[in-house]
């Protein structure tokens, strides 16, 4: 890209942002706007979100929460004043972005480019006394100014389903599918909404900036509160990661994982929960020479504290056993290799949800899938997100993560270990009921010296501006 093109894009973004945000009304004019009332959650077993004062849930002392280490869900990113349900939402988003590493190391050196994306979206959110579900679909079309061979279509679909089978038994299922030509074409990439308190989760931390990519992850759970202060549950989880064009991602591989767990939770007082988890994982990486397979077993103990209805603090830890079998890969590894080890697994998470802001923080040390690396990894993952509703129409968000991936296996496979550091900052401005503008900046730094697609171009910077025109229609009103 010519220097003049880069300067022109950045000056355009700056000019548009300045002209828009200087029109923000005085905060004192909007802070006194009446907040929207949050919707009462399902009667029965809670999905892990702390109860809201003044709802039926607050009056039901028999209802147990599902602590974050076993709920398998991400923390909410919306302040209480922004939560809404029973709506059909639809619209379209237009995004312009400048990226200084559009192709990555596959080309031998970084190539910058300007891209333009259009993404229609439809979302259905419905809550009843027994059923709660959220489904969304967002296809996307991206066009590049310089590297036009990268022009592509994307698909993003998800569903979150919960059903109360009886007053004490609940079932839930979630699934997310993404077909993308760029990590940045995924909804809310790098930010906001990616903090989880779960002891079991997929690993998508390794980033090939521009590459065809298919990913699918999901989980199901069945939970039974069999006594006033006792609960049991089972969970199943899977994830798949595929690169249809391996030439775009030298050094990365297809991977998949299956996992299952069972837990017991005890409420020792209104604010304190204790419990134990048994966890099994089967982590597979598809190499040319065969499958690299790791199986794990873990017994974990957890504790969750709810100091207030909008604040939670969780810890978990215990021993984890792993059995890894990797194929021979001459000349890198001339003989098959097997390793059996015991290691500690641990984690902690914190979440706070206020009327105008949210904050979430988590740290995990666990064995997880490699997320495209040559095998399963011992992962250290620290993630944080923050969102502030500054006024009725203006909000700011900040999110980031540090992930260290240490590949399990022989010394030669360990050379593929590395880390990823990412962060996103954004400002969002609403204009009336339908138009939303967002300005943002994302930075990614990766150190994987033996992964060719990353090693030659480890840094990616992206500046973007988007306009979303959206409608919402209440259901059942």
DRENDO-1510 file (C-alpha; in Angstrom, 1 decimal, always signed):
<recs>
REC; n; res; u; v; w
REC; 1; UNK; +0.0; +0.0; +0.0 .
REC; 2; UNK; +1.3; +3.5; -0.8 .
REC; 3; UNK; +2.1; +5.7; +2.1 .
REC; 4; UNK; -0.4; +8.3; +0.8 .
REC; 5; UNK; -3.2; +5.7; +0.9 .
REC; 6; UNK; -2.4; +4.8; +4.5 .
REC; 7; UNK; -2.3; +8.5; +5.6 .
REC; 8; UNK; -5.5; +9.2; +3.7 .
REC; 9; UNK; -7.4; +6.4; +5.5 .
REC; 10; UNK; -6.1; +7.4; +8.9 .
REC; 11; UNK; -7.0; +11.0; +8.3 .
REC; 12; UNK; -10.4; +10.1; +7.1 .
REC; 13; UNK; -11.1; +8.0; +10.2 .
REC; 14; UNK; -9.8; +10.7; +12.5 .
REC; 15; UNK; -11.9; +13.4; +10.7 .
REC; 16; UNK; -15.1; +11.3; +10.8 .
REC; 17; UNK; -14.5; +10.4; +14.5 .
REC; 18; UNK; -13.9; +13.9; +15.5 .
REC; 19; UNK; -16.9; +15.3; +13.7 .
REC; 20; UNK; -19.2; +12.7; +15.2 .
REC; 21; UNK; -18.0; +12.6; +18.8 .
REC; 22; UNK; -17.9; +16.4; +19.3 .
REC; 23; UNK; -21.6; +16.2; +18.9 .
REC; 24; UNK; -22.1; +14.0; +22.0 .
REC; 25; UNK; -24.6; +15.7; +24.3 .
REC; 26; UNK; -23.6; +16.8; +27.7 .
REC; 27; UNK; -23.5; +13.8; +30.1 .
REC; 28; UNK; -25.6; +15.7; +32.6 .
REC; 29; UNK; -28.4; +15.7; +30.0 .
REC; 30; UNK; -28.5; +11.9; +29.6 .
REC; 31; UNK; -27.4; +10.5; +32.9 .
REC; 32; UNK; -30.9; +11.1; +34.4 .
REC; 33; UNK; -32.6; +9.0; +31.7 .
REC; 34; UNK; -34.7; +6.3; +33.3 .
REC; 35; UNK; -32.9; +2.9; +33.0 .
REC; 36; UNK; -34.5; -0.1; +31.4 .
REC; 37; UNK; -35.7; -2.7; +33.8 .
REC; 38; UNK; -33.9; -6.0; +33.6 .
REC; 39; UNK; -36.0; -9.1; +32.8 .
REC; 40; UNK; -36.4; -11.7; +35.5 .
REC; 41; UNK; -34.5; -14.9; +34.8 .
REC; 42; UNK; -36.2; -18.3; +34.5 .
REC; 43; UNK; -37.7; -19.7; +37.6 .
REC; 44; UNK; -35.9; -22.8; +38.7 .
REC; 45; UNK; -32.1; -23.3; +38.3 .
REC; 46; UNK; -30.0; -20.3; +37.5 .
REC; 47; UNK; -27.6; -20.2; +34.6 .
REC; 48; UNK; -24.8; -18.7; +36.6 .
REC; 49; UNK; -25.7; -15.0; +36.4 .
REC; 50; UNK; -26.2; -13.5; +39.9 .
REC; 51; UNK; -29.8; -12.8; +40.8 .
REC; 52; UNK; -31.2; -9.3; +40.3 .
REC; 53; UNK; -32.8; -7.6; +43.3 .
REC; 54; UNK; -36.5; -6.9; +43.1 .
REC; 55; UNK; -37.2; -9.9; +40.8 .
REC; 56; UNK; -39.0; -13.2; +41.6 .
REC; 57; UNK; -35.5; -14.8; +41.8 .
REC; 58; UNK; -34.5; -12.7; +44.7 .
REC; 59; UNK; -37.5; -13.9; +46.7 .
REC; 60; UNK; -36.9; -17.6; +45.9 .
REC; 61; UNK; -34.5; -18.8; +48.6 .
REC; 62; UNK; -34.6; -22.4; +47.3 .
REC; 63; UNK; -33.0; -21.6; +44.0 .
REC; 64; UNK; -29.3; -22.4; +43.6 .
REC; 65; UNK; -26.9; -20.7; +41.2 .
REC; 66; UNK; -24.7; -22.6; +38.8 .
REC; 67; UNK; -21.1; -21.4; +39.8 .
REC; 68; UNK; -18.9; -20.1; +36.9 .
REC; 69; UNK; -16.4; -23.0; +37.1 .
REC; 70; UNK; -19.1; -25.4; +35.9 .
REC; 71; UNK; -21.5; -23.3; +34.0 .
REC; 72; UNK; -19.3; -23.1; +30.9 .
REC; 73; UNK; -20.5; -19.6; +30.0 .
REC; 74; UNK; -18.9; -16.3; +29.3 .
REC; 75; UNK; -19.7; -13.3; +31.6 .
REC; 76; UNK; -22.2; -10.7; +30.5 .
REC; 77; UNK; -20.7; -7.6; +28.8 .
REC; 78; UNK; -23.9; -5.5; +29.1 .
REC; 79; UNK; -24.6; -3.2; +32.1 .
REC; 80; UNK; -28.0; -3.9; +33.7 .
REC; 81; UNK; -29.5; -0.8; +32.1 .
REC; 82; UNK; -28.8; -2.3; +28.6 .
REC; 83; UNK; -30.1; -5.8; +29.1 .
REC; 84; UNK; -33.2; -6.6; +27.1 .
REC; 85; UNK; -35.0; -9.8; +26.0 .
REC; 86; UNK; -38.0; -10.8; +23.8 .
REC; 87; UNK; -36.9; -9.0; +20.7 .
REC; 88; UNK; -36.3; -9.6; +17.0 .
REC; 89; UNK; -33.3; -7.6; +15.9 .
REC; 90; UNK; -32.1; -7.1; +12.4 .
REC; 91; UNK; -29.8; -4.7; +10.5 .
REC; 92; UNK; -26.7; -4.3; +8.5 .
REC; 93; UNK; -23.2; -3.1; +9.4 .
REC; 94; UNK; -20.5; -1.4; +7.2 .
REC; 95; UNK; -16.9; -1.5; +8.3 .
REC; 96; UNK; -13.8; +0.1; +6.9 .
REC; 97; UNK; -10.4; -0.9; +8.3 .
REC; 98; UNK; -6.7; -0.4; +7.8 .
REC; 99; UNK; -4.5; -3.5; +8.7 .
REC; 100; UNK; -0.7; -3.4; +8.6 .
REC; 101; UNK; -0.4; -7.2; +8.3 .
REC; 102; UNK; -3.1; -8.3; +6.0 .
REC; 103; UNK; -1.4; -11.5; +4.7 .
REC; 104; UNK; +1.0; -12.5; +7.5 .
REC; 105; UNK; +4.3; -14.4; +7.2 .
REC; 106; UNK; +2.9; -16.6; +4.4 .
REC; 107; UNK; +4.1; -13.9; +2.0 .
REC; 108; UNK; +7.5; -13.5; +3.6 .
REC; 109; UNK; +6.9; -10.0; +4.9 .
REC; 110; UNK; +3.9; -8.0; +6.2 .
REC; 111; UNK; +1.6; -6.5; +3.6 .
REC; 112; UNK; -0.8; -3.6; +4.6 .
REC; 113; UNK; -4.2; -3.1; +3.1 .
REC; 114; UNK; -7.5; -1.4; +3.5 .
REC; 115; UNK; -10.6; -3.5; +3.6 .
REC; 116; UNK; -14.4; -2.8; +3.4 .
REC; 117; UNK; -17.0; -5.2; +4.9 .
REC; 118; UNK; -20.8; -5.4; +4.8 .
REC; 119; UNK; -22.5; -7.7; +7.2 .
REC; 120; UNK; -26.3; -8.2; +7.5 .
REC; 121; UNK; -27.5; -9.6; +10.8 .
REC; 122; UNK; -30.6; -11.1; +12.3 .
REC; 123; UNK; -31.1; -12.1; +15.9 .
REC; 124; UNK; -34.0; -13.6; +17.8 .
REC; 125; UNK; -34.1; -13.3; +21.6 .
REC; 126; UNK; -37.0; -14.8; +23.6 .
REC; 127; UNK; -37.6; -15.6; +27.2 .
REC; 128; UNK; -40.6; -17.3; +28.8 .
REC; 129; UNK; -41.3; -18.9; +32.2 .
REC; 130; UNK; -39.6; -22.2; +31.1 .
REC; 131; UNK; -37.7; -21.4; +27.9 .
REC; 132; UNK; -34.9; -19.0; +27.1 .
REC; 133; UNK; -33.1; -18.9; +23.8 .
REC; 134; UNK; -31.1; -16.6; +21.6 .
REC; 135; UNK; -30.3; -17.3; +17.9 .
REC; 136; UNK; -28.3; -15.1; +15.5 .
REC; 137; UNK; -26.9; -15.3; +12.0 .
REC; 138; UNK; -24.6; -12.8; +10.4 .
REC; 139; UNK; -23.1; -13.4; +6.9 .
REC; 140; UNK; -20.4; -11.1; +5.8 .
REC; 141; UNK; -18.7; -9.9; +2.6 .
REC; 142; UNK; -15.2; -8.4; +2.7 .
REC; 143; UNK; -13.4; -6.6; -0.1 .
REC; 144; UNK; -9.7; -5.6; -0.1 .
REC; 145; UNK; -8.3; -2.6; -1.9 .
REC; 146; UNK; -4.9; -4.0; -2.7 .
REC; 147; UNK; -4.9; -7.8; -2.2 .
REC; 148; UNK; -8.1; -8.5; -4.1 .
REC; 149; UNK; -7.6; -12.2; -4.2 .
REC; 150; UNK; -8.5; -12.2; -0.5 .
REC; 151; UNK; -12.0; -11.0; -1.2 .
REC; 152; UNK; -14.3; -13.5; +0.5 .
REC; 153; UNK; -17.7; -14.2; +2.1 .
REC; 154; UNK; -18.1; -15.1; +5.8 .
REC; 155; UNK; -20.7; -16.8; +7.9 .
REC; 156; UNK; -21.3; -16.5; +11.7 .
REC; 157; UNK; -24.2; -18.4; +13.3 .
REC; 158; UNK; -24.9; -19.2; +17.0 .
REC; 159; UNK; -27.7; -20.5; +19.2 .
REC; 160; UNK; -28.0; -20.5; +23.0 .
REC; 161; UNK; -30.9; -22.6; +24.2 .
REC; 162; UNK; -32.1; -23.3; +27.8 .
REC; 163; UNK; -35.2; -25.2; +28.9 .
REC; 164; UNK; -36.5; -26.0; +32.4 .
REC; 165; UNK; -37.7; -29.6; +32.3 .
REC; 166; UNK; -39.1; -29.4; +35.8 .
REC; 167; UNK; -38.8; -27.1; +38.8 .
REC; 168; UNK; -35.4; -28.7; +39.7 .
REC; 169; UNK; -34.0; -29.9; +36.4 .
REC; 170; UNK; -32.7; -27.7; +33.5 .
REC; 171; UNK; -31.2; -28.4; +30.1 .
REC; 172; UNK; -29.0; -26.1; +28.1 .
REC; 173; UNK; -27.2; -26.2; +24.8 .
REC; 174; UNK; -25.0; -23.7; +22.9 .
REC; 175; UNK; -23.3; -23.9; +19.5 .
REC; 176; UNK; -21.3; -21.4; +17.5 .
REC; 177; UNK; -20.2; -21.8; +13.9 .
REC; 178; UNK; -17.9; -19.5; +12.0 .
REC; 179; UNK; -16.6; -19.5; +8.4 .
REC; 180; UNK; -14.2; -16.7; +8.1 .
REC; 181; UNK; -11.4; -15.3; +5.8 .
REC; 182; UNK; -10.1; -13.2; +8.7 .
REC; 183; UNK; -10.0; -13.4; +12.4 .
REC; 184; UNK; -11.2; -9.8; +12.4 .
REC; 185; UNK; -14.4; -10.7; +10.6 .
REC; 186; UNK; -15.8; -12.6; +13.7 .
REC; 187; UNK; -18.3; -10.7; +15.8 .
REC; 188; UNK; -16.6; -8.7; +18.6 .
REC; 189; UNK; -13.2; -10.3; +18.0 .
REC; 190; UNK; -10.6; -9.6; +20.6 .
REC; 191; UNK; -12.7; -7.9; +23.1 .
REC; 192; UNK; -15.6; -7.7; +25.0 .
REC; 193; UNK; -17.4; -10.8; +26.0 .
REC; 194; UNK; -14.7; -13.4; +25.9 .
REC; 195; UNK; -14.1; -13.7; +29.6 .
REC; 196; UNK; -15.2; -17.1; +31.1 .
REC; 197; UNK; -15.0; -18.6; +34.5 .
REC; 198; UNK; -15.3; -22.2; +33.2 .
REC; 199; UNK; -12.7; -24.9; +33.9 .
REC; 200; UNK; -13.1; -26.3; +30.4 .
REC; 201; UNK; -13.0; -24.2; +27.2 .
REC; 202; UNK; -11.7; -24.3; +23.6 .
REC; 203; UNK; -8.4; -22.6; +22.7 .
REC; 204; UNK; -8.6; -20.2; +19.7 .
REC; 205; UNK; -5.7; -17.9; +20.8 .
REC; 206; UNK; -3.3; -18.5; +17.9 .
REC; 207; UNK; -4.1; -16.0; +15.1 .
REC; 208; UNK; -3.4; -16.3; +11.4 .
REC; 209; UNK; -4.5; -12.8; +10.4 .
REC; 210; UNK; -5.9; -13.5; +6.9 .
REC; 211; UNK; -6.7; -17.2; +6.2 .
REC; 212; UNK; -9.7; -19.3; +5.3 .
REC; 213; UNK; -10.9; -20.8; +8.6 .
REC; 214; UNK; -13.8; -23.0; +9.8 .
REC; 215; UNK; -14.5; -23.2; +13.5 .
REC; 216; UNK; -17.3; -24.9; +15.4 .
REC; 217; UNK; -17.7; -25.2; +19.2 .
REC; 218; UNK; -20.6; -26.2; +21.4 .
REC; 219; UNK; -21.6; -27.6; +24.7 .
REC; 220; UNK; -24.7; -29.2; +26.4 .
REC; 221; UNK; -25.5; -29.6; +30.1 .
REC; 222; UNK; -28.1; -31.2; +32.3 .
REC; 223; UNK; -28.4; -29.9; +35.9 .
REC; 224; UNK; -30.4; -31.3; +38.8 .
REC; 225; UNK; -31.0; -29.6; +42.1 .
REC; 226; UNK; -31.9; -32.7; +44.2 .
REC; 227; UNK; -31.9; -31.1; +47.6 .
REC; 228; UNK; -32.3; -27.6; +49.2 .
REC; 229; UNK; -28.6; -26.9; +49.0 .
REC; 230; UNK; -27.2; -29.6; +46.7 .
REC; 231; UNK; -26.9; -29.8; +43.0 .
REC; 232; UNK; -25.3; -32.2; +40.4 .
REC; 233; UNK; -24.7; -31.8; +36.7 .
REC; 234; UNK; -23.1; -33.2; +33.6 .
REC; 235; UNK; -21.6; -31.3; +30.7 .
REC; 236; UNK; -20.3; -32.2; +27.2 .
REC; 237; UNK; -18.2; -30.0; +25.0 .
REC; 238; UNK; -16.6; -30.1; +21.6 .
REC; 239; UNK; -14.7; -27.8; +19.3 .
REC; 240; UNK; -13.3; -28.1; +15.7 .
REC; 241; UNK; -10.8; -25.9; +13.9 .
REC; 242; UNK; -10.1; -26.4; +10.2 .
REC; 243; UNK; -8.0; -24.5; +7.6 .
REC; 244; UNK; -9.3; -25.5; +4.2 .
REC; 245; UNK; -6.3; -24.0; +2.4 .
REC; 246; UNK; -3.1; -25.2; +4.3 .
REC; 247; UNK; -0.8; -23.2; +2.0 .
REC; 248; UNK; -2.2; -20.0; +3.7 .
REC; 249; UNK; -1.1; -21.2; +7.2 .
REC; 250; UNK; +2.3; -23.0; +7.1 .
REC; 251; UNK; +3.0; -24.3; +10.6 .
REC; 252; UNK; -0.6; -24.5; +11.7 .
REC; 253; UNK; -2.8; -27.7; +11.7 .
REC; 254; UNK; -6.4; -28.8; +11.9 .
REC; 255; UNK; -7.5; -29.7; +15.4 .
REC; 256; UNK; -10.5; -30.9; +17.3 .
REC; 257; UNK; -11.4; -31.8; +20.9 .
REC; 258; UNK; -14.1; -33.6; +22.9 .
REC; 259; UNK; -14.6; -33.2; +26.6 .
REC; 260; UNK; -17.0; -34.2; +29.3 .
REC; 261; UNK; -17.4; -33.5; +33.0 .
REC; 262; UNK; -19.6; -34.1; +36.0 .
REC; 263; UNK; -19.9; -32.0; +39.1 .
REC; 264; UNK; -21.4; -31.7; +42.6 .
REC; 265; UNK; -22.1; -28.3; +44.1 .
REC; 266; UNK; -23.0; -27.5; +47.7 .
REC; 267; UNK; -24.4; -24.2; +48.9 .
REC; 268; UNK; -23.0; -23.8; +52.4 .
REC; 269; UNK; -24.7; -20.4; +52.9 .
REC; 270; UNK; -26.5; -17.8; +50.8 .
REC; 271; UNK; -23.2; -16.4; +49.4 .
REC; 272; UNK; -20.8; -19.4; +49.5 .
REC; 273; UNK; -20.7; -22.4; +47.2 .
REC; 274; UNK; -18.3; -25.4; +47.3 .
REC; 275; UNK; -18.0; -28.3; +44.9 .
REC; 276; UNK; -15.9; -30.8; +43.0 .
REC; 277; UNK; -15.5; -31.6; +39.3 .
REC; 278; UNK; -14.4; -34.7; +37.3 .
REC; 279; UNK; -13.2; -33.7; +33.9 .
REC; 280; UNK; -12.1; -35.7; +30.8 .
REC; 281; UNK; -10.7; -34.4; +27.5 .
REC; 282; UNK; -9.6; -35.9; +24.2 .
REC; 283; UNK; -7.5; -33.4; +22.2 .
REC; 284; UNK; -6.5; -34.3; +18.6 .
REC; 285; UNK; -4.3; -32.6; +16.0 .
REC; 286; UNK; -4.3; -33.7; +12.4 .
REC; 287; UNK; -0.7; -34.0; +11.1 .
REC; 288; UNK; +0.4; -35.4; +7.7 .
REC; 289; UNK; +2.0; -38.3; +9.5 .
REC; 290; UNK; -1.1; -39.1; +11.6 .
REC; 291; UNK; -2.9; -37.9; +14.7 .
REC; 292; UNK; -1.2; -36.3; +17.7 .
REC; 293; UNK; -3.5; -37.3; +20.6 .
REC; 294; UNK; -3.7; -36.2; +24.2 .
REC; 295; UNK; -6.2; -37.5; +26.8 .
REC; 296; UNK; -6.6; -35.9; +30.2 .
REC; 297; UNK; -8.3; -36.7; +33.5 .
REC; 298; UNK; -8.7; -34.2; +36.3 .
REC; 299; UNK; -10.3; -33.9; +39.7 .
REC; 300; UNK; -10.9; -30.3; +40.6 .
REC; 301; UNK; -12.3; -28.5; +43.6 .
REC; 302; UNK; -14.0; -25.1; +43.4 .
REC; 303; UNK; -15.3; -22.3; +45.5 .
REC; 304; UNK; -17.5; -19.4; +44.5 .
REC; 305; UNK; -18.4; -16.3; +46.5 .
REC; 306; UNK; -21.3; -14.0; +45.7 .
REC; 307; UNK; -20.7; -10.9; +48.0 .
REC; 308; UNK; -23.6; -9.1; +46.3 .
REC; 309; UNK; -26.2; -10.1; +43.7 .
REC; 310; UNK; -24.0; -8.5; +41.0 .
REC; 311; UNK; -20.6; -9.7; +41.9 .
REC; 312; UNK; -19.0; -13.2; +41.8 .
REC; 313; UNK; -15.5; -14.5; +42.7 .
REC; 314; UNK; -14.5; -18.1; +41.9 .
REC; 315; UNK; -11.5; -20.4; +42.3 .
REC; 316; UNK; -10.8; -23.9; +41.2 .
REC; 317; UNK; -7.8; -26.3; +41.4 .
REC; 318; UNK; -6.7; -29.9; +41.5 .
REC; 319; UNK; -4.5; -32.5; +39.8 .
REC; 320; UNK; -4.6; -33.2; +36.1 .
REC; 321; UNK; -3.2; -36.3; +34.4 .
REC; 322; UNK; -2.3; -36.3; +30.7 .
REC; 323; UNK; -1.4; -39.1; +28.3 .
REC; 324; UNK; +0.1; -37.9; +25.0 .
REC; 325; UNK; +0.9; -40.1; +21.9 .
REC; 326; UNK; +2.5; -38.3; +19.0 .
REC; 327; UNK; +3.5; -39.9; +15.6 .
REC; 328; UNK; +7.0; -40.0; +14.1 .
REC; 329; UNK; +7.7; -36.9; +11.9 .
REC; 330; UNK; +11.2; -37.5; +10.3 .
REC; 331; UNK; +13.5; -35.7; +10.5 .
REC; 332; UNK; +11.9; -33.5; +13.2 .
REC; 333; UNK; +10.9; -36.6; +15.3 .
REC; 334; UNK; +12.2; -39.9; +13.9 .
REC; 335; UNK; +10.3; -42.1; +16.4 .
REC; 336; UNK; +6.8; -42.1; +17.9 .
REC; 337; UNK; +6.7; -40.5; +21.3 .
REC; 338; UNK; +4.5; -41.0; +24.4 .
REC; 339; UNK; +4.4; -39.0; +27.5 .
REC; 340; UNK; +2.4; -39.5; +30.7 .
REC; 341; UNK; +2.5; -36.8; +33.4 .
REC; 342; UNK; +0.7; -35.3; +36.4 .
REC; 343; UNK; +0.4; -31.5; +36.5 .
REC; 344; UNK; -1.7; -29.0; +38.5 .
REC; 345; UNK; -4.7; -27.3; +37.0 .
REC; 346; UNK; -6.0; -24.1; +38.5 .
REC; 347; UNK; -7.9; -20.9; +37.8 .
REC; 348; UNK; -9.7; -17.9; +39.2 .
REC; 349; UNK; -12.3; -15.5; +37.8 .
REC; 350; UNK; -14.1; -12.3; +38.9 .
REC; 351; UNK; -17.2; -10.6; +37.5 .
REC; 352; UNK; -19.0; -7.4; +38.4 .
REC; 353; UNK; -22.1; -6.1; +36.6 .
REC; 354; UNK; -23.4; -2.6; +37.5 .
REC; 355; UNK; -26.1; -0.4; +36.1 .
REC; 356; UNK; -23.8; +1.5; +33.8 .
REC; 357; UNK; -20.6; -0.7; +33.6 .
REC; 358; UNK; -19.3; -4.2; +33.7 .
REC; 359; UNK; -15.9; -5.7; +34.5 .
REC; 360; UNK; -14.6; -9.3; +34.2 .
REC; 361; UNK; -11.2; -10.9; +34.8 .
REC; 362; UNK; -10.0; -14.5; +34.6 .
REC; 363; UNK; -6.8; -16.6; +34.8 .
REC; 364; UNK; -6.4; -20.3; +34.0 .
REC; 365; UNK; -3.5; -22.8; +34.0 .
REC; 366; UNK; -4.9; -25.9; +32.3 .
REC; 367; UNK; -4.3; -28.4; +29.5 .
REC; 368; UNK; -6.2; -27.5; +26.4 .
REC; 369; UNK; -6.3; -28.0; +22.7 .
REC; 370; UNK; -3.5; -26.5; +20.6 .
REC; 371; UNK; -5.8; -24.2; +18.6 .
REC; 372; UNK; -3.8; -24.9; +15.4 .
REC; 373; UNK; -0.4; -25.7; +17.0 .
REC; 374; UNK; +1.3; -29.0; +16.4 .
REC; 375; UNK; -0.3; -30.6; +19.6 .
REC; 376; UNK; -2.2; -30.0; +22.8 .
REC; 377; UNK; -0.8; -27.4; +25.2 .
REC; 378; UNK; -0.4; -26.5; +28.8 .
REC; 379; UNK; -2.1; -23.1; +28.6 .
REC; 380; UNK; -1.7; -20.0; +30.9 .
REC; 381; UNK; -4.6; -17.7; +29.9 .
REC; 382; UNK; -5.2; -14.2; +31.5 .
REC; 383; UNK; -8.2; -12.3; +30.0 .
REC; 384; UNK; -10.0; -9.1; +31.0 .
REC; 385; UNK; -12.8; -6.9; +29.7 .
REC; 386; UNK; -14.3; -3.6; +30.8 .
REC; 387; UNK; -17.3; -1.7; +29.5 .
REC; 388; UNK; -18.5; +1.8; +30.6 .
REC; 389; UNK; -21.9; +3.2; +29.6 .
REC; 390; UNK; -20.7; +6.9; +29.8 .
REC; 391; UNK; -24.1; +8.3; +28.8 .
REC; 392; UNK; -27.3; +7.1; +27.3 .
REC; 393; UNK; -25.9; +7.1; +23.8 .
REC; 394; UNK; -22.1; +6.9; +24.4 .
REC; 395; UNK; -20.1; +3.9; +25.7 .
REC; 396; UNK; -16.4; +2.7; +25.8 .
REC; 397; UNK; -15.0; -0.8; +25.9 .
REC; 398; UNK; -11.6; -2.3; +26.6 .
REC; 399; UNK; -10.5; -5.9; +26.4 .
REC; 400; UNK; -7.3; -7.9; +26.3 .
REC; 401; UNK; -5.7; -11.3; +26.8 .
REC; 402; UNK; -2.3; -12.9; +27.3 .
REC; 403; UNK; -2.0; -16.6; +26.4 .
REC; 404; UNK; +1.1; -18.8; +26.8 .
REC; 405; UNK; +0.8; -22.1; +24.9 .
REC; 406; UNK; +3.4; -24.7; +25.9 .
REC; 407; UNK; +3.1; -27.7; +23.5 .
REC; 408; UNK; +3.0; -31.1; +25.2 .
REC; 409; UNK; +5.3; -33.8; +23.8 .
REC; 410; UNK; +8.9; -34.3; +22.8 .
REC; 411; UNK; +11.5; -31.6; +22.9 .
REC; 412; UNK; +11.3; -31.0; +19.2 .
REC; 413; UNK; +7.5; -30.5; +19.4 .
REC; 414; UNK; +8.1; -28.1; +22.3 .
REC; 415; UNK; +9.8; -25.7; +19.9 .
REC; 416; UNK; +6.4; -24.8; +18.6 .
REC; 417; UNK; +5.5; -23.2; +21.9 .
REC; 418; UNK; +4.8; -19.5; +22.2 .
REC; 419; UNK; +2.5; -16.8; +23.3 .
REC; 420; UNK; -0.2; -14.3; +22.1 .
REC; 421; UNK; -0.9; -10.9; +23.4 .
REC; 422; UNK; -4.0; -9.1; +22.1 .
REC; 423; UNK; -6.1; -6.0; +23.0 .
REC; 424; UNK; -8.9; -4.0; +21.6 .
REC; 425; UNK; -10.2; -0.5; +22.6 .
REC; 426; UNK; -13.3; +1.0; +21.1 .
REC; 427; UNK; -15.8; +3.9; +21.4 .
REC; 428; UNK; -19.5; +3.5; +20.5 .
REC; 429; UNK; -22.0; +6.3; +19.7 .
REC; 430; UNK; -25.7; +5.8; +19.2 .
REC; 431; UNK; -27.7; +8.1; +17.0 .
REC; 432; UNK; -31.4; +7.8; +17.7 .
REC; 433; UNK; -32.8; +4.3; +17.8 .
REC; 434; UNK; -31.3; +2.8; +14.7 .
REC; 435; UNK; -27.8; +4.0; +13.9 .
REC; 436; UNK; -24.6; +3.1; +15.8 .
REC; 437; UNK; -21.1; +4.2; +15.0 .
REC; 438; UNK; -18.0; +2.6; +16.4 .
REC; 439; UNK; -14.3; +3.5; +16.3 .
REC; 440; UNK; -11.7; +1.0; +17.5 .
REC; 441; UNK; -8.1; -0.2; +17.5 .
REC; 442; UNK; -6.8; -3.7; +17.8 .
REC; 443; UNK; -3.2; -4.9; +18.4 .
REC; 444; UNK; -2.0; -8.5; +18.3 .
REC; 445; UNK; +1.6; -9.6; +19.1 .
REC; 446; UNK; +2.6; -13.3; +18.8 .
REC; 447; UNK; +5.8; -15.2; +19.4 .
REC; 448; UNK; +5.8; -18.6; +17.7 .
REC; 449; UNK; +9.3; -18.9; +16.2 .
REC; 450; UNK; +8.6; -22.2; +14.4 .
REC; 451; UNK; +5.2; -21.3; +13.0 .
REC; 452; UNK; +6.0; -19.8; +9.6 .
REC; 453; UNK; +2.8; -17.9; +9.0 .
REC; 454; UNK; +3.4; -16.0; +12.3 .
REC; 455; UNK; +7.2; -16.0; +12.8 .
REC; 456; UNK; +8.0; -13.6; +9.9 .
REC; 457; UNK; +5.2; -11.1; +10.8 .
REC; 458; UNK; +4.3; -11.4; +14.5 .
REC; 459; UNK; +2.6; -8.1; +14.9 .
REC; 460; UNK; -0.8; -6.9; +13.6 .
REC; 461; UNK; -2.3; -3.5; +14.1 .
REC; 462; UNK; -5.8; -2.7; +12.9 .
REC; 463; UNK; -7.8; +0.6; +13.0 .
REC; 464; UNK; -11.5; +0.5; +12.1 .
REC; 465; UNK; -14.7; +2.5; +11.9 .
REC; 466; UNK; -18.1; +0.9; +11.5 .
REC; 467; UNK; -21.7; +2.0; +11.0 .
REC; 468; UNK; -24.5; -0.3; +12.0 .
REC; 469; UNK; -28.1; +0.4; +11.0 .
REC; 470; UNK; -30.4; -1.8; +13.1 .
REC; 471; UNK; -34.0; -2.3; +14.0 .
REC; 472; UNK; -35.7; -4.2; +16.9 .
REC; 473; UNK; -39.2; -5.4; +17.2 .
REC; 474; UNK; -40.7; -6.6; +20.6 .
REC; 475; UNK; -42.1; -10.1; +20.6 .
REC; 476; UNK; -45.5; -11.0; +22.1 .
REC; 477; UNK; -46.5; -7.3; +22.7 .
</recs>
